[in-house]
């Protein structure tokens, strides 16, 4: 088969020359192939027209429901047609719609990353057992267009491929709405299928394991029409022979814990899901490290209330303490996965210092009050290569000589208004969020800093009451002041709605300094 070089498809069906019969294998589009053709756009074979990026386009997604049922969806995904790690779904989760309530599927408008989209919707249950009428409507500055009109029943699913959500040439806010209403027709209830991903498996990496996943599925009132495997967590390295069959081969594994999810779909679009864990150990050493935590017996007024590990500033959190640890408690030993982490230690009471011993060295932070102490890039191994976290009555030695004082100030506050399409406005809040360093607590003598500055960003969405907290840090080198940001939040209004409904989102961002090595926070 001649390689067409289509942009979307990197694997092509392979056929036997002269027979027209498929071999069942996929042919990789490789530049080393003798029949390789560089990827070009072919309107006869690819439905997506290449388009230049358009700056400033945002997409807002709403679900509007004026009915009287409680409606739940087992899965709702809105994603670019060619979804990938660099072009991910805007929304992919379960969803509950309350009677008569219109809600925003994504609270804050997102960058409009594509023009062609795929939408998957799997219903779960309706409290009054009535079918739903659905209109998928798309609104830009050029007006509104109904893309889909259909009905939805209990435990049924629908997929719409290649929906065209055109980006406006001048940028602005575009709106995708799912408009739901009750019908008078009783819903035709479908029993969802049941997936079984098979038993959990433990193997050794030295055996170069090849694992055949044992997926099965049943549907008592229909049939299974599709199978799909997704990796949920685990190392990047692995190979799955075919993710769309019930029992594919899994190879190319490295040490770590993998988790895969099997999704089966029945003939009416309902899905069933199950998960399986694949643990890959090494024979030479275990996959877990050690963390020892204790409070010095002389630090009778000090307590460790929390120890958390994070792979980076906003990575997945591993919590190690189940209860507050004091000077009269026995040391606590935990065995998290080996790796390099930021270690977050929260303390209460009065101590002398907080220490982390690892790799034959001690990182020490002088006591600067109750709160969080962060140790960056801590490598956790097993045995002697583990980490000891200590709350001590003693100090760090020479820290009074090197300690400087850090103060956060906010200046030049400003509020500006922008017009956004199709019918709205955006209120931007900005200010200079500065950090300055001083030699003295009276803040009269500026000091040059060379530290890792720890700080917390708290984002609050007033409409949804959702608050997100990110603890992070920045490198400070040879300066007495630092501009952290000017972004303090924004509010978005849809002026086409009644006054009490115009506020769509209202995001406020606050910054707070956290204790760190070499500096003391002055509030």
Phi, psi and omega per residue, in radians:
X1 nan 2.332 3.115
X2 -1.242 2.397 3.137
X3 -1.338 2.060 -3.078
X4 -1.440 -0.290 -3.137
X5 1.168 0.558 3.140
X6 -1.124 2.487 -3.086
X7 -1.120 -0.739 -3.030
X8 -1.273 -0.692 -2.926
X9 -1.786 2.016 3.112
X10 -1.618 -0.218 3.079
X11 -2.199 2.275 -3.078
X12 -2.046 2.640 3.062
X13 -1.116 2.425 3.123
X14 -1.797 2.350 -3.127
X15 -2.165 2.729 3.090
X16 -1.456 2.134 -3.096
X17 -1.021 2.370 3.076
X18 1.510 -0.209 -3.091
X19 -2.010 -0.475 -3.068
X20 1.305 0.143 -3.113
X21 -1.607 2.338 3.114
X22 -1.278 2.557 3.086
X23 -1.518 -0.253 -3.075
X24 1.527 -0.045 3.130
X25 -1.790 2.811 3.050
X26 -1.747 2.396 3.130
X27 -1.758 2.126 -3.116
X28 -1.387 2.328 3.112
X29 -1.333 1.616 -3.027
X30 -1.993 2.477 -3.133
X31 -1.152 -0.278 3.129
X32 -1.512 -0.105 3.130
X33 -1.191 2.452 3.111
X34 -1.122 -0.434 -3.131
X35 -1.796 0.329 -3.066
X36 -1.134 2.366 3.051
X37 -2.138 2.206 3.133
X38 -0.993 2.507 -3.118
X39 -1.043 2.226 3.048
X40 -2.404 2.828 3.121
X41 -1.408 2.182 3.083
X42 -2.104 1.813 -3.071
X43 -1.092 -0.324 3.130
X44 -1.378 -0.325 -3.077
X45 -2.111 -0.223 -3.080
X46 -2.231 2.182 -3.058
X47 -1.373 -0.114 -3.035
X48 -1.768 2.101 3.086
X49 -1.463 2.175 3.108
X50 -1.031 2.461 -3.123
X51 -2.416 2.502 3.069
X52 -1.194 2.507 3.085
X53 -1.021 2.480 3.140
X54 -2.012 2.016 -3.073
X55 -1.228 2.535 3.002
X56 1.506 -0.021 3.129
X57 -1.345 2.297 3.057
X58 -2.187 2.648 3.126
X59 -2.168 2.211 3.077
X60 -1.963 2.456 -3.066
X61 -2.141 2.136 3.136
X62 -2.126 2.594 2.940
X63 -2.000 2.108 -3.078
X64 -1.980 2.170 -3.085
X65 -2.424 2.133 -3.138
X66 -1.949 0.274 -3.101
X67 -1.507 -2.922 -3.036
X68 -2.150 0.267 3.140
X69 -1.860 2.802 2.838
X70 -1.522 2.177 -3.041
X71 -2.135 2.228 3.111
X72 -2.163 2.505 3.084
X73 -2.020 2.261 3.120
X74 -1.208 -0.513 -3.136
X75 -2.763 2.365 3.008
X76 -2.415 2.116 3.138
X77 -2.265 2.255 3.049
X78 -2.100 1.955 -2.984
X79 -2.495 2.682 2.980
X80 -0.985 2.587 -3.105
X81 -0.989 -0.627 3.122
X82 -1.836 0.918 -3.100
X83 -0.885 2.367 3.115
X84 -2.668 3.123 3.134
X85 -1.091 -0.572 3.130
X86 -1.549 -0.155 -3.111
X87 -2.411 1.166 -2.930
X88 -1.401 3.060 3.071
X89 -1.128 2.517 3.019
X90 -1.322 -0.605 3.140
X91 -2.561 2.327 3.097
X92 -2.716 1.720 -3.061
X93 -2.984 3.053 2.958
X94 -1.257 2.814 -3.104
X95 -2.639 2.335 3.117
X96 -2.026 2.239 3.110
X97 -1.975 2.191 -3.123
X98 -1.546 2.736 -3.109
X99 -1.001 2.232 3.062
X100 1.185 0.307 -3.047
X101 -1.951 2.264 2.981
X102 -1.759 2.261 -3.068
X103 -2.286 2.827 3.083
X104 -1.665 2.096 3.114
X105 -1.131 -0.689 2.971
X106 -2.107 2.182 -2.972
X107 -1.159 -0.748 -3.086
X108 -1.902 2.384 -3.138
X109 -0.986 2.418 -3.091
X110 -1.887 2.744 3.085
X111 -1.075 2.304 -3.099
X112 -1.395 1.656 -2.905
X113 -1.536 -0.217 -3.071
X114 -2.654 2.889 3.069
X115 -1.819 -0.391 -3.138
X116 -1.995 2.274 -2.974
X117 -2.268 2.759 3.035
X118 -2.108 2.290 3.131
X119 -2.128 2.224 3.092
X120 -2.076 2.296 -3.109
X121 -2.396 2.129 3.108
X122 -2.136 2.007 -3.124
X123 -1.331 2.832 3.142
X124 -2.166 -1.025 -3.074
X125 -2.749 2.576 3.055
X126 -2.179 2.237 -3.000
X127 -1.128 -0.583 -3.131
X128 -1.729 0.073 3.061
X129 1.044 0.567 3.062
X130 -1.799 2.498 3.051
X131 -1.084 2.752 3.098
X132 -1.931 2.417 2.922
X133 -1.598 2.374 -3.093
X134 -2.233 2.294 2.949
X135 -2.113 2.199 3.002
X136 -1.714 1.986 -3.015
X137 -2.068 2.422 -3.121
X138 -2.155 2.226 -3.064
X139 -2.152 2.240 3.042
X140 -2.219 -3.019 3.097
X141 -1.107 -0.391 -3.140
X142 -1.456 -0.087 3.108
X143 2.155 -3.039 -3.088
X144 -1.793 2.549 3.110
X145 -2.407 2.255 3.062
X146 -1.475 1.990 -3.090
X147 -1.494 -0.612 -3.062
X148 -2.468 2.409 2.963
X149 -2.311 2.106 -3.035
X150 -2.757 -3.111 3.032
X151 -2.139 2.699 -3.118
X152 -2.281 2.362 3.100
X153 -1.939 3.010 -3.141
X154 -1.148 2.347 3.110
X155 0.950 0.863 3.043
X156 -2.289 2.781 -3.084
X157 -2.348 2.686 3.099
X158 -2.463 2.563 3.094
X159 -2.269 2.251 3.072
X160 -2.007 2.007 3.135
X161 -1.625 2.616 2.957
X162 0.977 0.769 2.990
X163 -1.324 2.312 -3.052
X164 -1.629 1.874 3.065
X165 -1.899 1.508 -3.007
X166 -1.180 2.363 3.065
X167 -1.496 2.395 3.141
X168 -1.218 2.520 -3.039
X169 -1.179 -0.451 -3.120
X170 -1.700 0.087 -3.103
X171 1.389 3.058 3.123
X172 2.279 -2.999 -3.066
X173 -1.708 2.126 3.067
X174 -1.881 2.687 -2.992
X175 -2.215 2.179 3.027
X176 -1.931 2.163 -3.076
X177 -2.128 2.456 2.958
X178 -1.890 1.854 -3.052
X179 -1.758 1.948 -3.050
X180 -1.924 2.409 3.018
X181 -2.445 2.648 3.066
X182 -1.268 2.556 2.946
X183 -1.784 3.035 3.082
X184 -1.631 0.050 -3.075
X185 -1.658 2.240 3.074
X186 -1.045 2.436 -3.124
X187 -1.218 2.449 3.038
X188 -1.490 1.845 -2.998
X189 -1.379 2.339 3.131
X190 -1.971 2.304 3.071
X191 -1.405 2.104 -3.084
X192 -1.191 2.705 3.128
X193 -1.282 2.887 3.120
X194 -2.019 2.193 3.107
X195 -1.782 2.562 3.043
X196 -2.357 1.960 -3.086
X197 -1.450 -0.003 3.121
X198 1.570 3.046 -3.078
X199 -1.297 2.690 3.032
X200 -1.131 2.650 -3.038
X201 -2.278 2.447 3.016
X202 -2.174 2.226 -3.118
X203 -2.396 3.054 3.087
X204 -1.959 2.401 -3.083
X205 -1.140 -0.532 -3.131
X206 -1.124 -0.389 3.141
X207 -1.431 0.031 -3.078
X208 0.782 1.082 -2.970
X209 -1.140 2.497 2.964
X210 -2.126 1.958 -3.001
X211 -1.952 2.213 3.025
X212 -1.626 1.969 3.132
X213 -1.140 2.472 -3.007
X214 -1.875 1.084 -3.121
X215 -1.417 2.410 3.036
X216 -2.419 2.877 3.105
X217 -2.742 2.564 3.122
X218 -2.353 2.658 3.091
X219 -2.519 1.992 -2.974
X220 -1.339 -0.316 -3.114
X221 -2.165 0.401 3.125
X222 -3.029 -2.475 -3.100
X223 -2.529 2.731 3.060
X224 -1.440 2.193 -3.105
X225 -1.919 -0.295 3.109
X226 -2.676 2.693 3.126
X227 -2.255 2.547 3.065
X228 -2.710 2.356 3.091
X229 -1.889 2.361 3.035
X230 -2.199 2.455 2.992
X231 -1.473 2.192 -3.138
X232 -1.586 -0.867 3.137
X233 -2.469 2.847 3.068
X234 2.257 3.034 3.125
X235 -1.043 2.791 -3.127
X236 -1.180 -0.630 -3.014
X237 -1.299 2.120 2.956
X238 -3.104 2.819 3.071
X239 -2.372 2.265 3.108
X240 -2.013 2.150 -3.006
X241 -1.026 -0.739 3.104
X242 -2.792 1.965 -3.085
X243 -1.274 -0.093 -3.039
X244 -1.922 0.450 3.037
X245 -2.215 2.765 -3.048
X246 -1.211 -0.511 -3.026
X247 -2.343 1.209 3.127
X248 -1.351 2.900 3.074
X249 -1.629 2.373 -3.130
X250 -1.988 2.100 -3.096
X251 -2.409 -3.116 3.081
X252 1.183 0.523 -3.053
X253 -1.439 2.623 3.017
X254 -2.113 3.021 -3.098
X255 -1.086 2.379 3.140
X256 2.561 -3.069 3.135
X257 -2.002 2.107 3.084
X258 -1.816 2.599 2.994
X259 -2.352 2.216 3.139
X260 -2.036 2.542 3.104
X261 -2.042 2.275 3.059
X262 -1.715 2.239 3.053
X263 -2.035 2.160 3.051
X264 -1.955 2.503 -3.107
X265 -2.134 2.328 3.131
X266 -1.607 -3.115 -3.019
X267 -1.255 -0.078 3.046
X268 -2.029 0.287 2.990
X269 1.549 -0.084 3.095
X270 -1.285 2.697 -3.099
X271 -2.156 2.696 2.949
X272 -2.239 2.524 -3.066
X273 -2.353 2.608 3.048
X274 -2.664 2.757 -3.064
X275 -2.177 2.663 3.085
X276 -2.376 2.480 3.117
X277 -1.827 2.384 3.068
X278 -2.075 1.922 3.139
X279 -1.718 2.123 -3.127
X280 -1.967 1.871 3.131
X281 -1.712 2.926 2.988
X282 -1.916 2.502 3.141
X283 -1.282 -0.491 -3.081
X284 -1.280 -0.576 -3.095
X285 -2.719 2.737 3.123
X286 -1.264 2.934 -3.116
X287 -1.571 -0.060 -3.072
X288 -1.947 2.640 3.051
X289 -1.809 -2.998 -3.125
X290 -2.270 2.433 3.031
X291 -2.273 2.095 3.109
X292 -1.866 2.268 -3.137
X293 -2.214 2.361 3.064
X294 -2.750 2.842 3.118
X295 -1.989 2.240 3.120
X296 -0.903 2.329 -3.096
X297 -1.062 -0.393 3.121
X298 -1.472 -0.209 3.125
X299 -1.600 1.153 -2.992
X300 -1.211 -0.303 -3.121
X301 -1.830 0.291 -3.065
X302 -2.090 2.582 -3.106
X303 -2.519 2.477 2.937
X304 -1.683 2.070 -3.101
X305 -1.723 -0.351 -3.090
X306 -2.797 2.423 2.949
X307 -2.260 2.155 3.141
X308 -2.228 2.541 3.050
X309 -1.967 2.387 3.065
X310 -2.354 2.442 -3.097
X311 -1.229 -0.451 3.006
X312 -2.763 -2.959 -3.025
X313 -0.992 -0.622 -3.121
X314 -2.181 0.454 -3.103
X315 -1.383 -3.128 3.128
X316 -1.100 2.408 -3.063
X317 -1.698 2.346 3.005
X318 -1.937 2.041 -3.137
X319 -1.642 2.270 -3.020
X320 -1.851 -0.390 -3.084
X321 -1.790 2.339 3.075
X322 -1.676 -0.345 -3.114
X323 -2.650 2.818 3.132
X324 -1.071 2.416 -3.100
X325 -1.939 2.153 -3.134
X326 -2.099 -3.112 -3.057
X327 -1.201 -0.389 -3.141
X328 -1.600 -0.050 -3.133
X329 -1.561 2.670 3.058
X330 -1.246 2.680 3.087
X331 -1.002 2.600 3.137
X332 -1.877 2.261 3.111
X333 -1.972 2.175 3.122
X334 -2.148 2.717 -3.074
X335 -2.235 1.280 3.078
X336 -1.304 2.922 3.060
X337 -1.036 2.511 3.080
X338 -1.055 2.627 3.096
X339 2.754 -3.071 3.108
X340 -1.897 2.224 -3.004
X341 -2.341 2.812 2.762
X342 -1.579 2.255 -3.092
X343 -1.816 2.125 -3.124
X344 -1.871 2.030 -3.119
X345 -2.006 2.102 3.110
X346 -1.840 2.252 -3.083
X347 -2.171 2.720 3.042
X348 -2.242 2.775 3.133
X349 1.485 -2.740 -3.056
X350 -2.163 2.204 3.133
X351 -2.298 -3.053 3.053
X352 -1.752 -0.698 -3.102
X353 -2.874 2.896 3.056
X354 -2.113 2.237 -3.036
X355 -2.211 2.593 2.989
X356 -2.270 2.073 3.124
X357 -1.785 2.094 3.098
X358 -2.754 2.627 3.127
X359 0.926 0.654 3.074
X360 1.273 0.278 3.130
X361 -2.382 2.905 3.127
X362 -2.117 2.186 2.973
X363 -1.744 2.133 -3.030
X364 -2.166 2.334 3.068
X365 -2.101 2.189 3.124
X366 -1.148 2.597 3.114
X367 -1.099 2.224 -3.137
X368 -2.297 0.518 3.131
X369 1.826 2.926 3.120
X370 -1.115 2.562 3.102
X371 2.487 -2.718 -2.994
X372 -1.778 2.377 3.092
X373 -2.126 2.232 -2.999
X374 -2.008 2.289 3.038
X375 -1.985 2.102 -3.028
X376 -1.617 2.544 3.000
X377 0.945 0.943 3.101
X378 -1.615 2.137 3.131
X379 -1.554 2.130 -3.099
X380 -1.903 2.025 3.023
X381 -1.986 -2.826 3.127
X382 -1.866 2.874 3.086
X383 0.988 -2.212 -3.101
X384 -1.173 -0.294 3.122
X385 -1.618 0.209 3.096
X386 -1.379 -2.930 -3.065
X387 -2.188 2.399 3.035
X388 -1.976 2.152 3.086
X389 -1.848 2.145 -3.038
X390 -2.208 2.338 2.949
X391 -1.764 1.982 -2.925
X392 -1.962 2.685 3.027
X393 -1.427 -0.389 3.141
X394 -1.485 2.920 3.133
X395 -1.653 -3.039 -3.093
X396 -1.542 0.078 3.109
X397 1.771 -1.597 -3.009
X398 -1.845 0.332 -3.056
X399 -1.095 -0.483 3.090
X400 -1.075 -0.438 -3.133
X401 -1.284 -0.686 -3.019
X402 -1.733 -0.146 -3.044
X403 -1.206 2.324 3.012
X404 -2.079 3.031 -3.067
X405 -2.055 2.346 -3.095
X406 -2.044 2.345 3.120
X407 -2.307 2.340 3.092
X408 -1.675 2.264 3.124
X409 -2.258 2.637 3.135
X410 -2.145 2.130 -3.107
X411 -2.341 2.931 3.059
X412 0.955 0.784 3.095
X413 -1.117 2.441 -3.118
X414 -2.568 2.582 3.066
X415 -2.219 2.140 3.140
X416 -2.185 2.731 -3.092
X417 -2.115 2.389 3.092
X418 -2.206 2.597 2.992
X419 -1.463 2.404 3.070
X420 -2.235 2.605 -3.109
X421 -1.585 2.675 0.056
X422 -1.479 -0.619 -3.036
X423 -2.467 1.184 -3.056
X424 -2.772 -3.015 3.093
X425 -2.566 2.760 3.123
X426 -2.191 2.263 3.065
X427 -1.793 2.040 -3.125
X428 -1.759 2.287 3.061
X429 -1.915 2.224 -3.116
X430 -2.460 2.783 3.077
X431 -2.958 2.759 3.021
X432 -1.391 1.990 3.061
X433 -1.739 1.792 -3.033
X434 -1.885 2.622 2.952
X435 -2.099 2.253 3.110
X436 -2.109 2.619 -3.060
X437 -2.078 2.479 -3.059
X438 -2.382 2.739 3.076
X439 -1.406 -0.424 -3.013
X440 -2.235 2.721 -3.125
X441 -1.186 -0.358 3.101
X442 -1.371 -0.137 3.064
X443 1.087 0.793 3.125
X444 -1.897 -0.345 -3.059
X445 -2.124 1.861 3.125
X446 -1.025 2.586 -3.137
X447 -2.268 2.559 3.055
X448 -1.484 2.230 -3.041
X449 -1.865 2.503 2.955
X450 -2.386 1.419 -3.024
X451 -2.484 2.897 2.865
X452 -1.602 1.992 -3.075
X453 -1.583 2.064 3.111
X454 -1.571 2.360 3.075
X455 -2.637 2.835 -3.063
X456 -2.059 2.367 3.074
X457 -1.979 2.065 3.132
X458 -1.941 2.078 -3.124
X459 -1.919 2.145 -3.103
X460 -2.094 2.241 3.080
X461 -1.813 1.909 -3.014
X462 -1.133 -0.622 -3.075
X463 -1.204 -0.773 -3.092
X464 -1.650 -0.191 -3.086
X465 1.121 0.384 3.101
X466 -1.533 2.315 3.085
X467 -2.137 2.288 3.098
X468 -2.088 2.387 -3.106
X469 -2.097 2.220 3.093
X470 -2.152 2.105 3.038
X471 -1.722 2.169 -3.060
X472 -2.534 -2.997 -3.106
X473 -2.684 2.865 3.056
X474 -2.464 2.618 -3.140
X475 -1.420 2.218 3.075
X476 -1.930 2.157 -3.081
X477 -2.351 2.090 2.977
X478 0.944 0.864 3.093
X479 -2.595 2.714 3.094
X480 -1.822 -0.022 3.078
X481 -2.671 2.735 -3.034
X482 -2.576 2.303 3.032
X483 -1.605 1.942 3.134
X484 -1.290 -0.801 -3.044
X485 -2.964 2.967 2.895
X486 -2.057 -0.112 -3.047
X487 -1.435 2.062 3.117
X488 -2.089 0.010 3.075
X489 2.294 3.099 -3.141
X490 -2.732 2.740 3.034
X491 -2.224 2.413 -3.120
X492 -2.104 2.298 -3.117
X493 -2.100 2.459 2.982
X494 -1.839 1.801 -3.010
X495 -1.318 -0.109 3.104
X496 -1.401 -0.160 -3.094
X497 -1.684 2.890 3.018
X498 -1.002 2.740 -3.006
X499 -0.957 -0.756 -3.077
X500 -1.311 -0.061 3.132
X501 -2.047 0.058 -3.014
X502 -1.242 -0.566 -3.093
X503 -1.249 1.977 -3.108
X504 -1.633 -0.680 3.078
X505 -2.687 2.610 -3.118
X506 -2.540 1.614 -3.002
X507 -1.784 2.223 3.061
X508 -2.035 2.440 -3.106
X509 -2.140 2.208 -3.142
X510 -2.091 2.586 -3.114
X511 -2.130 2.468 -3.100
X512 -2.516 2.316 3.078
X513 -1.333 2.517 3.087
X514 -2.020 2.732 3.116
X515 -1.024 2.672 3.107
X516 -2.772 3.010 -3.122
X517 -1.258 2.215 3.023
X518 1.594 -0.042 3.100
X519 -2.572 2.747 3.120
X520 -2.090 2.345 -3.112
X521 -1.415 2.245 3.044
X522 -1.916 2.053 -3.096
X523 -1.315 nan nan
